[in-house]
Amino acid sequence: MKLIRRFLTSGVMNGHVFEPGIKRTPQGGPLSPLLANIYLNELDKLLTSRGHKFVRYADDCNIYVKSKRAGQRVLASYSIY
């Protein structure tokens, strides 16, 4: 956890200028997909246990349903993730 925190707050070089870090993963950074997979692993388990068909790559997820109404229910159920 300490190593991840240091990575997230370390800052970046923008050309020849150092920019201090803030607590977030830089877009396109190597840590972002890893952290997304760790965090969303529980969502994968939940979707599987409820019998949903889904595809996820890093932080993108498609959940397949049969109707618009079912889609709205699923969206409302999982919007906390």
mmCIF file of the N, C-alpha and C atoms, coordinates in Angstrom:
data_MODEL
# 
_entry.id   MODEL 
# 
loop_
_atom_site.group_PDB 
_atom_site.id 
_atom_site.type_symbol 
_atom_site.label_atom_id 
_atom_site.label_alt_id 
_atom_site.label_comp_id 
_atom_site.label_asym_id 
_atom_site.label_entity_id 
_atom_site.label_seq_id 
_atom_site.pdbx_PDB_ins_code 
_atom_site.Cartn_x 
_atom_site.Cartn_y 
_atom_site.Cartn_z 
_atom_site.occupancy 
_atom_site.B_iso_or_equiv 
_atom_site.pdbx_formal_charge 
_atom_site.auth_seq_id 
_atom_site.auth_comp_id 
_atom_site.auth_asym_id 
_atom_site.auth_atom_id 
_atom_site.pdbx_PDB_model_num 
ATOM 1   N N  . MET A 1 1  ? 0.829   -1.188  0.000   1.00 0.00 ? 1  MET A N  1 
ATOM 2   C CA . MET A 1 1  ? 0.000   0.000   0.000   1.00 0.00 ? 1  MET A CA 1 
ATOM 3   C C  . MET A 1 1  ? 0.876   1.256   0.000   1.00 0.00 ? 1  MET A C  1 
ATOM 4   N N  . LYS A 1 2  ? 1.963   1.201   0.742   1.00 0.00 ? 2  LYS A N  1 
ATOM 5   C CA . LYS A 1 2  ? 2.858   2.359   0.800   1.00 0.00 ? 2  LYS A CA 1 
ATOM 6   C C  . LYS A 1 2  ? 3.477   2.626   -0.578  1.00 0.00 ? 2  LYS A C  1 
ATOM 7   N N  . LEU A 1 3  ? 3.861   1.564   -1.279  1.00 0.00 ? 3  LEU A N  1 
ATOM 8   C CA . LEU A 1 3  ? 4.459   1.708   -2.602  1.00 0.00 ? 3  LEU A CA 1 
ATOM 9   C C  . LEU A 1 3  ? 3.451   2.290   -3.592  1.00 0.00 ? 3  LEU A C  1 
ATOM 10  N N  . ILE A 1 4  ? 2.220   1.805   -3.547  1.00 0.00 ? 4  ILE A N  1 
ATOM 11  C CA . ILE A 1 4  ? 1.188   2.338   -4.435  1.00 0.00 ? 4  ILE A CA 1 
ATOM 12  C C  . ILE A 1 4  ? 0.926   3.808   -4.127  1.00 0.00 ? 4  ILE A C  1 
ATOM 13  N N  . ARG A 1 5  ? 0.817   4.162   -2.848  1.00 0.00 ? 5  ARG A N  1 
ATOM 14  C CA . ARG A 1 5  ? 0.605   5.567   -2.459  1.00 0.00 ? 5  ARG A CA 1 
ATOM 15  C C  . ARG A 1 5  ? 1.747   6.451   -2.961  1.00 0.00 ? 5  ARG A C  1 
ATOM 16  N N  . ARG A 1 6  ? 2.968   5.980   -2.830  1.00 0.00 ? 6  ARG A N  1 
ATOM 17  C CA . ARG A 1 6  ? 4.116   6.766   -3.313  1.00 0.00 ? 6  ARG A CA 1 
ATOM 18  C C  . ARG A 1 6  ? 4.050   6.947   -4.822  1.00 0.00 ? 6  ARG A C  1 
ATOM 19  N N  . PHE A 1 7  ? 3.661   5.899   -5.521  1.00 0.00 ? 7  PHE A N  1 
ATOM 20  C CA . PHE A 1 7  ? 3.547   5.981   -6.980  1.00 0.00 ? 7  PHE A CA 1 
ATOM 21  C C  . PHE A 1 7  ? 2.488   7.009   -7.367  1.00 0.00 ? 7  PHE A C  1 
ATOM 22  N N  . LEU A 1 8  ? 1.361   7.004   -6.655  1.00 0.00 ? 8  LEU A N  1 
ATOM 23  C CA . LEU A 1 8  ? 0.260   7.902   -6.998  1.00 0.00 ? 8  LEU A CA 1 
ATOM 24  C C  . LEU A 1 8  ? 0.553   9.363   -6.677  1.00 0.00 ? 8  LEU A C  1 
ATOM 25  N N  . THR A 1 9  ? 1.418   9.625   -5.730  1.00 0.00 ? 9  THR A N  1 
ATOM 26  C CA . THR A 1 9  ? 1.700   11.003  -5.323  1.00 0.00 ? 9  THR A CA 1 
ATOM 27  C C  . THR A 1 9  ? 3.085   11.485  -5.727  1.00 0.00 ? 9  THR A C  1 
ATOM 28  N N  . SER A 1 10 ? 3.789   10.719  -6.554  1.00 0.00 ? 10 SER A N  1 
ATOM 29  C CA . SER A 1 10 ? 5.186   11.036  -6.856  1.00 0.00 ? 10 SER A CA 1 
ATOM 30  C C  . SER A 1 10 ? 5.373   12.216  -7.788  1.00 0.00 ? 10 SER A C  1 
ATOM 31  N N  . GLY A 1 11 ? 4.397   12.547  -8.628  1.00 0.00 ? 11 GLY A N  1 
ATOM 32  C CA . GLY A 1 11 ? 4.556   13.629  -9.593  1.00 0.00 ? 11 GLY A CA 1 
ATOM 33  C C  . GLY A 1 11 ? 5.089   13.092  -10.915 1.00 0.00 ? 11 GLY A C  1 
ATOM 34  N N  . VAL A 1 12 ? 5.095   13.963  -11.920 1.00 0.00 ? 12 VAL A N  1 
ATOM 35  C CA . VAL A 1 12 ? 5.525   13.561  -13.261 1.00 0.00 ? 12 VAL A CA 1 
ATOM 36  C C  . VAL A 1 12 ? 6.381   14.646  -13.883 1.00 0.00 ? 12 VAL A C  1 
ATOM 37  N N  . MET A 1 13 ? 7.170   14.258  -14.856 1.00 0.00 ? 13 MET A N  1 
ATOM 38  C CA . MET A 1 13 ? 7.936   15.212  -15.651 1.00 0.00 ? 13 MET A CA 1 
ATOM 39  C C  . MET A 1 13 ? 7.118   15.548  -16.889 1.00 0.00 ? 13 MET A C  1 
ATOM 40  N N  . ASN A 1 14 ? 6.864   16.825  -17.115 1.00 0.00 ? 14 ASN A N  1 
ATOM 41  C CA . ASN A 1 14 ? 6.168   17.294  -18.299 1.00 0.00 ? 14 ASN A CA 1 
ATOM 42  C C  . ASN A 1 14 ? 7.173   18.074  -19.123 1.00 0.00 ? 14 ASN A C  1 
ATOM 43  N N  . GLY A 1 15 ? 7.807   17.377  -20.044 1.00 0.00 ? 15 GLY A N  1 
ATOM 44  C CA . GLY A 1 15 ? 8.929   17.976  -20.758 1.00 0.00 ? 15 GLY A CA 1 
ATOM 45  C C  . GLY A 1 15 ? 10.098  18.088  -19.807 1.00 0.00 ? 15 GLY A C  1 
ATOM 46  N N  . HIS A 1 16 ? 10.540  19.315  -19.531 1.00 0.00 ? 16 HIS A N  1 
ATOM 47  C CA . HIS A 1 16 ? 11.634  19.550  -18.579 1.00 0.00 ? 16 HIS A CA 1 
ATOM 48  C C  . HIS A 1 16 ? 11.130  20.134  -17.267 1.00 0.00 ? 16 HIS A C  1 
ATOM 49  N N  . VAL A 1 17 ? 9.803   20.093  -17.065 1.00 0.00 ? 17 VAL A N  1 
ATOM 50  C CA . VAL A 1 17 ? 9.212   20.702  -15.878 1.00 0.00 ? 17 VAL A CA 1 
ATOM 51  C C  . VAL A 1 17 ? 8.594   19.609  -15.002 1.00 0.00 ? 17 VAL A C  1 
ATOM 52  N N  . PHE A 1 18 ? 8.940   19.617  -13.726 1.00 0.00 ? 18 PHE A N  1 
ATOM 53  C CA . PHE A 1 18 ? 8.357   18.671  -12.780 1.00 0.00 ? 18 PHE A CA 1 
ATOM 54  C C  . PHE A 1 18 ? 7.020   19.206  -12.296 1.00 0.00 ? 18 PHE A C  1 
ATOM 55  N N  . GLU A 1 19 ? 5.995   18.345  -12.338 1.00 0.00 ? 19 GLU A N  1 
ATOM 56  C CA . GLU A 1 19 ? 4.675   18.703  -11.816 1.00 0.00 ? 19 GLU A CA 1 
ATOM 57  C C  . GLU A 1 19 ? 4.387   17.816  -10.617 1.00 0.00 ? 19 GLU A C  1 
ATOM 58  N N  . PRO A 1 20 ? 4.118   18.415  -9.454  1.00 0.00 ? 20 PRO A N  1 
ATOM 59  C CA . PRO A 1 20 ? 3.838   17.607  -8.264  1.00 0.00 ? 20 PRO A CA 1 
ATOM 60  C C  . PRO A 1 20 ? 2.621   16.705  -8.485  1.00 0.00 ? 20 PRO A C  1 
ATOM 61  N N  . GLY A 1 21 ? 2.649   15.568  -7.802  1.00 0.00 ? 21 GLY A N  1 
ATOM 62  C CA . GLY A 1 21 ? 1.562   14.610  -7.955  1.00 0.00 ? 21 GLY A CA 1 
ATOM 63  C C  . GLY A 1 21 ? 0.368   14.929  -7.083  1.00 0.00 ? 21 GLY A C  1 
ATOM 64  N N  . ILE A 1 22 ? -0.764  14.469  -7.554  1.00 0.00 ? 22 ILE A N  1 
ATOM 65  C CA . ILE A 1 22 ? -1.975  14.479  -6.741  1.00 0.00 ? 22 ILE A CA 1 
ATOM 66  C C  . ILE A 1 22 ? -2.439  13.038  -6.659  1.00 0.00 ? 22 ILE A C  1 
ATOM 67  N N  . LYS A 1 23 ? -3.325  12.734  -5.733  1.00 0.00 ? 23 LYS A N  1 
ATOM 68  C CA . LYS A 1 23 ? -3.720  11.336  -5.548  1.00 0.00 ? 23 LYS A CA 1 
ATOM 69  C C  . LYS A 1 23 ? -4.655  10.877  -6.649  1.00 0.00 ? 23 LYS A C  1 
ATOM 70  N N  . ARG A 1 24 ? -4.092  10.442  -7.743  1.00 0.00 ? 24 ARG A N  1 
ATOM 71  C CA . ARG A 1 24 ? -4.835  9.842   -8.836  1.00 0.00 ? 24 ARG A CA 1 
ATOM 72  C C  . ARG A 1 24 ? -3.852  9.102   -9.730  1.00 0.00 ? 24 ARG A C  1 
ATOM 73  N N  . THR A 1 25 ? -4.380  8.247   -10.561 1.00 0.00 ? 25 THR A N  1 
ATOM 74  C CA . THR A 1 25 ? -3.510  7.576   -11.514 1.00 0.00 ? 25 THR A CA 1 
ATOM 75  C C  . THR A 1 25 ? -3.502  8.380   -12.799 1.00 0.00 ? 25 THR A C  1 
ATOM 76  N N  . PRO A 1 26 ? -2.352  8.667   -13.355 1.00 0.00 ? 26 PRO A N  1 
ATOM 77  C CA . PRO A 1 26 ? -2.299  9.402   -14.612 1.00 0.00 ? 26 PRO A CA 1 
ATOM 78  C C  . PRO A 1 26 ? -2.945  8.582   -15.730 1.00 0.00 ? 26 PRO A C  1 
ATOM 79  N N  . GLN A 1 27 ? -3.702  9.248   -16.606 1.00 0.00 ? 27 GLN A N  1 
ATOM 80  C CA . GLN A 1 27 ? -4.325  8.547   -17.715 1.00 0.00 ? 27 GLN A CA 1 
ATOM 81  C C  . GLN A 1 27 ? -3.230  7.930   -18.578 1.00 0.00 ? 27 GLN A C  1 
ATOM 82  N N  . GLY A 1 28 ? -3.383  6.657   -18.888 1.00 0.00 ? 28 GLY A N  1 
ATOM 83  C CA . GLY A 1 28 ? -2.394  5.961   -19.685 1.00 0.00 ? 28 GLY A CA 1 
ATOM 84  C C  . GLY A 1 28 ? -1.235  5.412   -18.868 1.00 0.00 ? 28 GLY A C  1 
ATOM 85  N N  . GLY A 1 29 ? -1.246  5.647   -17.572 1.00 0.00 ? 29 GLY A N  1 
ATOM 86  C CA . GLY A 1 29 ? -0.174  5.144   -16.716 1.00 0.00 ? 29 GLY A CA 1 
ATOM 87  C C  . GLY A 1 29 ? -0.280  3.641   -16.528 1.00 0.00 ? 29 GLY A C  1 
ATOM 88  N N  . PRO A 1 30 ? 0.837   2.979   -16.245 1.00 0.00 ? 30 PRO A N  1 
ATOM 89  C CA . PRO A 1 30 ? 0.830   1.523   -16.109 1.00 0.00 ? 30 PRO A CA 1 
ATOM 90  C C  . PRO A 1 30 ? 0.105   1.023   -14.856 1.00 0.00 ? 30 PRO A C  1 
ATOM 91  N N  . LEU A 1 31 ? -0.062  1.864   -13.863 1.00 0.00 ? 31 LEU A N  1 
ATOM 92  C CA . LEU A 1 31 ? -0.698  1.443   -12.622 1.00 0.00 ? 31 LEU A CA 1 
ATOM 93  C C  . LEU A 1 31 ? -2.229  1.481   -12.696 1.00 0.00 ? 31 LEU A C  1 
ATOM 94  N N  . SER A 1 32 ? -2.769  2.335   -13.550 1.00 0.00 ? 32 SER A N  1 
ATOM 95  C CA . SER A 1 32 ? -4.216  2.512   -13.638 1.00 0.00 ? 32 SER A CA 1 
ATOM 96  C C  . SER A 1 32 ? -4.974  1.222   -13.960 1.00 0.00 ? 32 SER A C  1 
ATOM 97  N N  . PRO A 1 33 ? -4.608  0.460   -14.998 1.00 0.00 ? 33 PRO A N  1 
ATOM 98  C CA . PRO A 1 33 ? -5.335  -0.784  -15.277 1.00 0.00 ? 33 PRO A CA 1 
ATOM 99  C C  . PRO A 1 33 ? -5.194  -1.816  -14.159 1.00 0.00 ? 33 PRO A C  1 
ATOM 100 N N  . LEU A 1 34 ? -4.040  -1.871  -13.525 1.00 0.00 ? 34 LEU A N  1 
ATOM 101 C CA . LEU A 1 34 ? -3.828  -2.815  -12.432 1.00 0.00 ? 34 LEU A CA 1 
ATOM 102 C C  . LEU A 1 34 ? -4.757  -2.503  -11.263 1.00 0.00 ? 34 LEU A C  1 
ATOM 103 N N  . LEU A 1 35 ? -4.805  -1.233  -10.855 1.00 0.00 ? 35 LEU A N  1 
ATOM 104 C CA . LEU A 1 35 ? -5.673  -0.850  -9.742  1.00 0.00 ? 35 LEU A CA 1 
ATOM 105 C C  . LEU A 1 35 ? -7.147  -1.039  -10.096 1.00 0.00 ? 35 LEU A C  1 
ATOM 106 N N  . ALA A 1 36 ? -7.517  -0.761  -11.346 1.00 0.00 ? 36 ALA A N  1 
ATOM 107 C CA . ALA A 1 36 ? -8.901  -0.979  -11.776 1.00 0.00 ? 36 ALA A CA 1 
ATOM 108 C C  . ALA A 1 36 ? -9.260  -2.451  -11.668 1.00 0.00 ? 36 ALA A C  1 
ATOM 109 N N  . ASN A 1 37 ? -8.369  -3.323  -12.098 1.00 0.00 ? 37 ASN A N  1 
ATOM 110 C CA . ASN A 1 37 ? -8.639  -4.760  -12.025 1.00 0.00 ? 37 ASN A CA 1 
ATOM 111 C C  . ASN A 1 37 ? -8.752  -5.242  -10.586 1.00 0.00 ? 37 ASN A C  1 
ATOM 112 N N  . ILE A 1 38 ? -7.920  -4.736  -9.706  1.00 0.00 ? 38 ILE A N  1 
ATOM 113 C CA . ILE A 1 38 ? -7.995  -5.130  -8.300  1.00 0.00 ? 38 ILE A CA 1 
ATOM 114 C C  . ILE A 1 38 ? -9.322  -4.667  -7.707  1.00 0.00 ? 38 ILE A C  1 
ATOM 115 N N  . TYR A 1 39 ? -9.683  -3.419  -7.952  1.00 0.00 ? 39 TYR A N  1 
ATOM 116 C CA . TYR A 1 39 ? -10.909 -2.844  -7.383  1.00 0.00 ? 39 TYR A CA 1 
ATOM 117 C C  . TYR A 1 39 ? -12.156 -3.504  -7.969  1.00 0.00 ? 39 TYR A C  1 
ATOM 118 N N  . LEU A 1 40 ? -12.157 -3.730  -9.286  1.00 0.00 ? 40 LEU A N  1 
ATOM 119 C CA . LEU A 1 40 ? -13.359 -4.243  -9.946  1.00 0.00 ? 40 LEU A CA 1 
ATOM 120 C C  . LEU A 1 40 ? -13.484 -5.762  -9.900  1.00 0.00 ? 40 LEU A C  1 
ATOM 121 N N  . ASN A 1 41 ? -12.529 -6.452  -9.300  1.00 0.00 ? 41 ASN A N  1 
ATOM 122 C CA . ASN A 1 41 ? -12.627 -7.900  -9.155  1.00 0.00 ? 41 ASN A CA 1 
ATOM 123 C C  . ASN A 1 41 ? -13.894 -8.290  -8.394  1.00 0.00 ? 41 ASN A C  1 
ATOM 124 N N  . GLU A 1 42 ? -14.247 -7.520  -7.368  1.00 0.00 ? 42 GLU A N  1 
ATOM 125 C CA . GLU A 1 42 ? -15.465 -7.806  -6.603  1.00 0.00 ? 42 GLU A CA 1 
ATOM 126 C C  . GLU A 1 42 ? -16.712 -7.609  -7.462  1.00 0.00 ? 42 GLU A C  1 
ATOM 127 N N  . LEU A 1 43 ? -16.692 -6.605  -8.333  1.00 0.00 ? 43 LEU A N  1 
ATOM 128 C CA . LEU A 1 43 ? -17.814 -6.411  -9.245  1.00 0.00 ? 43 LEU A CA 1 
ATOM 129 C C  . LEU A 1 43 ? -17.952 -7.611  -10.174 1.00 0.00 ? 43 LEU A C  1 
ATOM 130 N N  . ASP A 1 44 ? -16.848 -8.113  -10.694 1.00 0.00 ? 44 ASP A N  1 
ATOM 131 C CA . ASP A 1 44 ? -16.886 -9.305  -11.550 1.00 0.00 ? 44 ASP A CA 1 
ATOM 132 C C  . ASP A 1 44 ? -17.538 -10.482 -10.828 1.00 0.00 ? 44 ASP A C  1 
ATOM 133 N N  . LYS A 1 45 ? -17.156 -10.681 -9.580  1.00 0.00 ? 45 LYS A N  1 
ATOM 134 C CA . LYS A 1 45 ? -17.725 -11.781 -8.801  1.00 0.00 ? 45 LYS A CA 1 
ATOM 135 C C  . LYS A 1 45 ? -19.228 -11.603 -8.611  1.00 0.00 ? 45 LYS A C  1 
ATOM 136 N N  . LEU A 1 46 ? -19.645 -10.364 -8.325  1.00 0.00 ? 46 LEU A N  1 
ATOM 137 C CA . LEU A 1 46 ? -21.053 -10.076 -8.111  1.00 0.00 ? 46 LEU A CA 1 
ATOM 138 C C  . LEU A 1 46 ? -21.860 -10.295 -9.395  1.00 0.00 ? 46 LEU A C  1 
ATOM 139 N N  . LEU A 1 47 ? -21.363 -9.798  -10.505 1.00 0.00 ? 47 LEU A N  1 
ATOM 140 C CA . LEU A 1 47 ? -22.056 -9.978  -11.785 1.00 0.00 ? 47 LEU A CA 1 
ATOM 141 C C  . LEU A 1 47 ? -22.182 -11.453 -12.133 1.00 0.00 ? 47 LEU A C  1 
ATOM 142 N N  . THR A 1 48 ? -21.128 -12.217 -11.915 1.00 0.00 ? 48 THR A N  1 
ATOM 143 C CA . THR A 1 48 ? -21.142 -13.652 -12.197 1.00 0.00 ? 48 THR A CA 1 
ATOM 144 C C  . THR A 1 48 ? -22.150 -14.369 -11.299 1.00 0.00 ? 48 THR A C  1 
ATOM 145 N N  . SER A 1 49 ? -22.153 -14.029 -10.013 1.00 0.00 ? 49 SER A N  1 
ATOM 146 C CA . SER A 1 49 ? -23.061 -14.712 -9.080  1.00 0.00 ? 49 SER A CA 1 
ATOM 147 C C  . SER A 1 49 ? -24.530 -14.424 -9.399  1.00 0.00 ? 49 SER A C  1 
ATOM 148 N N  . ARG A 1 50 ? -24.802 -13.282 -10.012 1.00 0.00 ? 50 ARG A N  1 
ATOM 149 C CA . ARG A 1 50 ? -26.184 -12.931 -10.372 1.00 0.00 ? 50 ARG A CA 1 
ATOM 150 C C  . ARG A 1 50 ? -26.546 -13.380 -11.781 1.00 0.00 ? 50 ARG A C  1 
ATOM 151 N N  . GLY A 1 51 ? -25.617 -14.046 -12.451 1.00 0.00 ? 51 GLY A N  1 
ATOM 152 C CA . GLY A 1 51 ? -25.897 -14.613 -13.766 1.00 0.00 ? 51 GLY A CA 1 
ATOM 153 C C  . GLY A 1 51 ? -25.863 -13.627 -14.921 1.00 0.00 ? 51 GLY A C  1 
ATOM 154 N N  . HIS A 1 52 ? -25.244 -12.459 -14.726 1.00 0.00 ? 52 HIS A N  1 
ATOM 155 C CA . HIS A 1 52 ? -25.160 -11.473 -15.802 1.00 0.00 ? 52 HIS A CA 1 
ATOM 156 C C  . HIS A 1 52 ? -24.069 -11.865 -16.798 1.00 0.00 ? 52 HIS A C  1 
ATOM 157 N N  . LYS A 1 53 ? -24.326 -11.571 -18.059 1.00 0.00 ? 53 LYS A N  1 
ATOM 158 C CA . LYS A 1 53 ? -23.304 -11.717 -19.094 1.00 0.00 ? 53 LYS A CA 1 
ATOM 159 C C  . LYS A 1 53 ? -22.607 -10.365 -19.206 1.00 0.00 ? 53 LYS A C  1 
ATOM 160 N N  . PHE A 1 54 ? -21.297 -10.360 -19.149 1.00 0.00 ? 54 PHE A N  1 
ATOM 161 C CA . PHE A 1 54 ? -20.571 -9.096  -19.196 1.00 0.00 ? 54 PHE A CA 1 
ATOM 162 C C  . PHE A 1 54 ? -19.181 -9.302  -19.770 1.00 0.00 ? 54 PHE A C  1 
ATOM 163 N N  . VAL A 1 55 ? -18.619 -8.199  -20.212 1.00 0.00 ? 55 VAL A N  1 
ATOM 164 C CA . VAL A 1 55 ? -17.241 -8.172  -20.710 1.00 0.00 ? 55 VAL A CA 1 
ATOM 165 C C  . VAL A 1 55 ? -16.591 -6.953  -20.084 1.00 0.00 ? 55 VAL A C  1 
ATOM 166 N N  . ARG A 1 56 ? -15.412 -7.144  -19.518 1.00 0.00 ? 56 ARG A N  1 
ATOM 167 C CA . ARG A 1 56 ? -14.693 -6.022  -18.922 1.00 0.00 ? 56 ARG A CA 1 
ATOM 168 C C  . ARG A 1 56 ? -13.246 -6.059  -19.359 1.00 0.00 ? 56 ARG A C  1 
ATOM 169 N N  . TYR A 1 57 ? -12.727 -4.907  -19.736 1.00 0.00 ? 57 TYR A N  1 
ATOM 170 C CA . TYR A 1 57 ? -11.315 -4.744  -20.039 1.00 0.00 ? 57 TYR A CA 1 
ATOM 171 C C  . TYR A 1 57 ? -10.837 -3.532  -19.253 1.00 0.00 ? 57 TYR A C  1 
ATOM 172 N N  . ALA A 1 58 ? -9.963  -3.776  -18.289 1.00 0.00 ? 58 ALA A N  1 
ATOM 173 C CA . ALA A 1 58 ? -9.468  -2.713  -17.386 1.00 0.00 ? 58 ALA A CA 1 
ATOM 174 C C  . ALA A 1 58 ? -10.662 -2.013  -16.747 1.00 0.00 ? 58 ALA A C  1 
ATOM 175 N N  . ASP A 1 59 ? -10.874 -0.727  -17.032 1.00 0.00 ? 59 ASP A N  1 
ATOM 176 C CA . ASP A 1 59 ? -11.960 -0.020  -16.353 1.00 0.00 ? 59 ASP A CA 1 
ATOM 177 C C  . ASP A 1 59 ? -13.194 0.183   -17.239 1.00 0.00 ? 59 ASP A C  1 
ATOM 178 N N  . ASP A 1 60 ? -13.242 -0.484  -18.381 1.00 0.00 ? 60 ASP A N  1 
ATOM 179 C CA . ASP A 1 60 ? -14.424 -0.452  -19.244 1.00 0.00 ? 60 ASP A CA 1 
ATOM 180 C C  . ASP A 1 60 ? -15.223 -1.725  -19.033 1.00 0.00 ? 60 ASP A C  1 
ATOM 181 N N  . CYS A 1 61 ? -16.545 -1.604  -18.958 1.00 0.00 ? 61 CYS A N  1 
ATOM 182 C CA . CYS A 1 61 ? -17.382 -2.764  -18.704 1.00 0.00 ? 61 CYS A CA 1 
ATOM 183 C C  . CYS A 1 61 ? -18.664 -2.674  -19.522 1.00 0.00 ? 61 CYS A C  1 
ATOM 184 N N  . ASN A 1 62 ? -19.033 -3.753  -20.191 1.00 0.00 ? 62 ASN A N  1 
ATOM 185 C CA . ASN A 1 62 ? -20.326 -3.889  -20.859 1.00 0.00 ? 62 ASN A CA 1 
ATOM 186 C C  . ASN A 1 62 ? -21.082 -5.003  -20.168 1.00 0.00 ? 62 ASN A C  1 
ATOM 187 N N  . ILE A 1 63 ? -22.298 -4.704  -19.726 1.00 0.00 ? 63 ILE A N  1 
ATOM 188 C CA . ILE A 1 63 ? -23.174 -5.701  -19.118 1.00 0.00 ? 63 ILE A CA 1 
ATOM 189 C C  . ILE A 1 63 ? -24.341 -5.884  -20.074 1.00 0.00 ? 63 ILE A C  1 
ATOM 190 N N  . TYR A 1 64 ? -24.580 -7.120  -20.486 1.00 0.00 ? 64 TYR A N  1 
ATOM 191 C CA . TYR A 1 64 ? -25.597 -7.404  -21.489 1.00 0.00 ? 64 TYR A CA 1 
ATOM 192 C C  . TYR A 1 64 ? -26.898 -7.838  -20.833 1.00 0.00 ? 64 TYR A C  1 
ATOM 193 N N  . VAL A 1 65 ? -27.990 -7.175  -21.227 1.00 0.00 ? 65 VAL A N  1 
ATOM 194 C CA . VAL A 1 65 ? -29.320 -7.459  -20.699 1.00 0.00 ? 65 VAL A CA 1 
ATOM 195 C C  . VAL A 1 65 ? -30.286 -7.604  -21.864 1.00 0.00 ? 65 VAL A C  1 
ATOM 196 N N  . LYS A 1 66 ? -31.508 -8.056  -21.563 1.00 0.00 ? 66 LYS A N  1 
ATOM 197 C CA . LYS A 1 66 ? -32.477 -8.339  -22.622 1.00 0.00 ? 66 LYS A CA 1 
ATOM 198 C C  . LYS A 1 66 ? -33.411 -7.173  -22.947 1.00 0.00 ? 66 LYS A C  1 
ATOM 199 N N  . SER A 1 67 ? -33.519 -6.208  -22.043 1.00 0.00 ? 67 SER A N  1 
ATOM 200 C CA . SER A 1 67 ? -34.444 -5.102  -22.300 1.00 0.00 ? 67 SER A CA 1 
ATOM 201 C C  . SER A 1 67 ? -33.899 -3.804  -21.714 1.00 0.00 ? 67 SER A C  1 
ATOM 202 N N  . LYS A 1 68 ? -34.496 -2.704  -22.160 1.00 0.00 ? 68 LYS A N  1 
ATOM 203 C CA . LYS A 1 68 ? -34.110 -1.395  -21.635 1.00 0.00 ? 68 LYS A CA 1 
ATOM 204 C C  . LYS A 1 68 ? -34.407 -1.323  -20.138 1.00 0.00 ? 68 LYS A C  1 
ATOM 205 N N  . ARG A 1 69 ? -35.556 -1.858  -19.736 1.00 0.00 ? 69 ARG A N  1 
ATOM 206 C CA . ARG A 1 69 ? -35.938 -1.841  -18.308 1.00 0.00 ? 69 ARG A CA 1 
ATOM 207 C C  . ARG A 1 69 ? -34.918 -2.611  -17.462 1.00 0.00 ? 69 ARG A C  1 
ATOM 208 N N  . ALA A 1 70 ? -34.508 -3.792  -17.953 1.00 0.00 ? 70 ALA A N  1 
ATOM 209 C CA . ALA A 1 70 ? -33.493 -4.575  -17.237 1.00 0.00 ? 70 ALA A CA 1 
ATOM 210 C C  . ALA A 1 70 ? -32.178 -3.794  -17.165 1.00 0.00 ? 70 ALA A C  1 
ATOM 211 N N  . GLY A 1 71 ? -31.843 -3.110  -18.226 1.00 0.00 ? 71 GLY A N  1 
ATOM 212 C CA . GLY A 1 71 ? -30.630 -2.292  -18.237 1.00 0.00 ? 71 GLY A CA 1 
ATOM 213 C C  . GLY A 1 71 ? -30.674 -1.185  -17.208 1.00 0.00 ? 71 GLY A C  1 
ATOM 214 N N  . GLN A 1 72 ? -31.838 -0.558  -17.072 1.00 0.00 ? 72 GLN A N  1 
ATOM 215 C CA . GLN A 1 72 ? -31.986 0.510   -16.080 1.00 0.00 ? 72 GLN A CA 1 
ATOM 216 C C  . GLN A 1 72 ? -31.851 -0.027  -14.660 1.00 0.00 ? 72 GLN A C  1 
ATOM 217 N N  . ARG A 1 73 ? -32.421 -1.221  -14.414 1.00 0.00 ? 73 ARG A N  1 
ATOM 218 C CA . ARG A 1 73 ? -32.304 -1.829  -13.075 1.00 0.00 ? 73 ARG A CA 1 
ATOM 219 C C  . ARG A 1 73 ? -30.845 -2.173  -12.768 1.00 0.00 ? 73 ARG A C  1 
ATOM 220 N N  . VAL A 1 74 ? -30.166 -2.761  -13.748 1.00 0.00 ? 74 VAL A N  1 
ATOM 221 C CA . VAL A 1 74 ? -28.760 -3.134  -13.549 1.00 0.00 ? 74 VAL A CA 1 
ATOM 222 C C  . VAL A 1 74 ? -27.910 -1.899  -13.323 1.00 0.00 ? 74 VAL A C  1 
ATOM 223 N N  . LEU A 1 75 ? -28.139 -0.863  -14.106 1.00 0.00 ? 75 LEU A N  1 
ATOM 224 C CA . LEU A 1 75 ? -27.382 0.388   -13.956 1.00 0.00 ? 75 LEU A CA 1 
ATOM 225 C C  . LEU A 1 75 ? -27.578 0.969   -12.563 1.00 0.00 ? 75 LEU A C  1 
ATOM 226 N N  . ALA A 1 76 ? -28.825 0.974   -12.095 1.00 0.00 ? 76 ALA A N  1 
ATOM 227 C CA . ALA A 1 76 ? -29.103 1.500   -10.748 1.00 0.00 ? 76 ALA A CA 1 
ATOM 228 C C  . ALA A 1 76 ? -28.436 0.643   -9.666  1.00 0.00 ? 76 ALA A C  1 
ATOM 229 N N  . SER A 1 77 ? -28.393 -0.664  -9.877  1.00 0.00 ? 77 SER A N  1 
ATOM 230 C CA . SER A 1 77 ? -27.816 -1.580  -8.883  1.00 0.00 ? 77 SER A CA 1 
ATOM 231 C C  . SER A 1 77 ? -26.308 -1.441  -8.765  1.00 0.00 ? 77 SER A C  1 
ATOM 232 N N  . TYR A 1 78 ? -25.650 -1.164  -9.870  1.00 0.00 ? 78 TYR A N  1 
ATOM 233 C CA . TYR A 1 78 ? -24.184 -1.206  -9.872  1.00 0.00 ? 78 TYR A CA 1 
ATOM 234 C C  . TYR A 1 78 ? -23.537 0.167   -10.014 1.00 0.00 ? 78 TYR A C  1 
ATOM 235 N N  . SER A 1 79 ? -24.287 1.234   -9.928  1.00 0.00 ? 79 SER A N  1 
ATOM 236 C CA . SER A 1 79 ? -23.692 2.551   -10.116 1.00 0.00 ? 79 SER A CA 1 
ATOM 237 C C  . SER A 1 79 ? -22.767 2.957   -8.974  1.00 0.00 ? 79 SER A C  1 
ATOM 238 N N  . ILE A 1 80 ? -22.781 2.215   -7.848  1.00 0.00 ? 80 ILE A N  1 
ATOM 239 C CA . ILE A 1 80 ? -21.864 2.540   -6.756  1.00 0.00 ? 80 ILE A CA 1 
ATOM 240 C C  . ILE A 1 80 ? -20.429 2.167   -7.088  1.00 0.00 ? 80 ILE A C  1 
ATOM 241 N N  . TYR A 1 81 ? -20.239 1.250   -8.025  1.00 0.00 ? 81 TYR A N  1 
ATOM 242 C CA . TYR A 1 81 ? -18.897 0.861   -8.418  1.00 0.00 ? 81 TYR A CA 1 
ATOM 243 C C  . TYR A 1 81 ? -18.361 1.903   -9.352  1.00 0.00 ? 81 TYR A C  1 
# 
